[in-house]
Amino acid sequence: MKRIAKLITLILAASLVFGAFGVSVYAENSATITVGTAKASAGETVKVDVSISDCSGFSSYTIHITYDSEYVTAVEAKKGINAMLYMPNLSVGGGKEIAIVGGDVENITENGVIATITFKIADNYPGGITEVPLKIITNKITEYNGSKDVAITSRSVDGKLIISGAGTVVWNGDTEVTPGTLTDEEAAEYTNPLTGEKVTGGEYYINKEQKIAIPVSDVEDGVKEDPETWQTVDEPETSDGVDSGDGSSEPAQGSEDVSGSADGKFSWVLICCIAGGVIVAAAGVIAIVMITKKGKKQE
């Protein structure tokens, strides 16, 4: 009990230090954190990878990603690269912010997917084409230099969700086109009005009465770049803040069982981190890793 109490004290103390000042010493090593891009329609779930690259080794990571849409909810953040500790939080402060925190005793030299986030698109998404930026607002990576963990210079590459294929678009002021799929046989009756050429089987925005089919990419680009020519019907308004709409009813639970993956030794850490917030979680990972390393050195 005394050892656990001491560890908890160290974690809380470390949280104050890291929260107030951050890590002031930087290693020559560097890293790039990249969030992927994906497309989805109403009612679908879609996966987006969060990856690390250009890094020779890292001992811990703290990544926060925000997304501002009442029609999107994060429902899972599954661990990728194996780390001793992994603690996702799908709704920091109850908002549209995801925290991914992890670490290991030794430096991890593998590059690749750190976590895969699953998003649910609300069933009541009213249609149109909407881009939801997935913005990295916190990106802290450390490396163990043999005696302590030091910060790595890291850059961020944001991603996005493109929600489409669930609504009607008005082209040229009076022609409604809706998303659909044409077989090769059906496509023989359709023409692409942008080029005047016949189309082949595939996904298009179509008007059955006029027998026209416009490639999805052309419609999406048009809606974004030329909204006067391509107008969406019932396009959802942009959310100005944290939303609690119908798309947020999914439980915000991480996919990893921390206590199970570490034989129960770190279950109390997770409880402490949840109670103290994400900063404590990040500091907890770093503190435990440093303590474990110190113990190994003394052995």
Salt bridges, closest charged atoms under 4 A:
GLU97 OE2 - HIS64 ND1 2.75
GLU106 OE2 - LYS296 NZ 2.98
ASP123 OD1 - LYS120 NZ 3.31
GLU131 OE2 - LYS160 NZ 3.47
GLU131 OE2 - LYS224 NZ 2.84
ASP149 OD2 - LYS293 NZ 3.24
GLU189 OE1 - LYS211 NZ 3.35
GLU220 OE1 - LYS39 NZ 3.50
ASP221 OD1 - LYS224 NZ 3.86
